[in-house]
């Protein structure tokens, strides 16, 4: 198995027609075709898949991270088959974890990444803070996210953070805490295409260390599995999961491609090669 043909979603973001009331409505939009992936140079990246405990244990955390139930559903019903197909086919699997936590440090895959990346670079100098900036930060924490009454539950839950049982690293699968560690794993394994699963597609999977912004800057194509991600939704988008749809469009526009889980699993299981 090297090059596999996989049904692939892409977004045709052209041509606007200025004879229309809304010119962008002439864009080609979502389309699907068979495109190759080089299985020897592609990795499935499970990022920020966490066991966040139950609503009864940490009600404040669940009140502000409303997608936790959706993430649990994905862990139960999507990730097992996706990981199973990847592992059975020999596709590389990586895990990207929450920086500063300890739940992953004894895994051999993390020790490998830490060794390959070497000492962490010193933190870049941050902006100088003043009283006004601190007051704005306090207002944001109180009035925007996460709310003072939820902080204790979030802190308590994060102290007990762990991989969900369905997505625990197997064997020596690489585990990265930083973008440098993920890049070191990819360089060592010859990987140039990262297919992301995990939470959330419009938050951590883009902007956290090891997310798409970091990795695209190093030259990687960064794609996503539609059924294996969910998004941070707001009051206005949660019912229809509109934020997820916008985020997947952004992945297709800026970073890579979008795959349906069944299509990717089917291609990995069949091992169908490009003729």
Secondary structure, DSSP 8 states (H G I E B T S, - for coil): --EEEEEEEEEE-----TTSSSGGGGS-EEEEEEEEEEGGGEEEEEES--B---TTT-HHHHHH-TTHHHHHHHIIIIIHHHHHHHHHHT-EEEEE--TT--TTTTSHHHHHHHHHH-S-----------HHHHHHHHHHHHHTSS-GGGHHHHHHHHHT-B--GGG---TT-EEESSHHHHHHHHHHHT--EEEEEEE-TTTHHHHSTTSHHHHHHTT-EEEEEEEEEE----TTTTTTTHHHHHHHHHIIIII--EE-HHHHHHHHHHT-B--
